[in-house]
Amino acid sequence: MPEKHEKNKFSITVCGEFFPEIYPAHRSSKWSRGEEDPLTTEMRLFCACMRWAFNRLLEGASRHEIKKSG
């Protein structure tokens, strides 16, 4: 059964601009691989994070533990 949301719980949404006006955007030498596009870099890192979190779930870690260590 789904959890009921608390009425007084505070939440916030942060909006950002992924595609800058100047394209191609600055390539981070720390995270990108060679001439990799910024969107490709972001998708590669996102998929790696999702894979890491899923593997922690398979190992039996709780969602709270994953958020804390991630």
Number of C-alpha atoms within 10 A of each C-alpha: 3 4 5 6 7 7 6 6 6 6 5 5 5 4 6 7 6 10 11 10 8 7 8 11 13 10 15 12 9 6 13 16 13 9 9 13 14 20 13 12 16 15 11 13 14 12 11 12 13 11 12 14 18 14 12 15 14 10 9 9 13 12 11 9 11 14 9 8 7 9
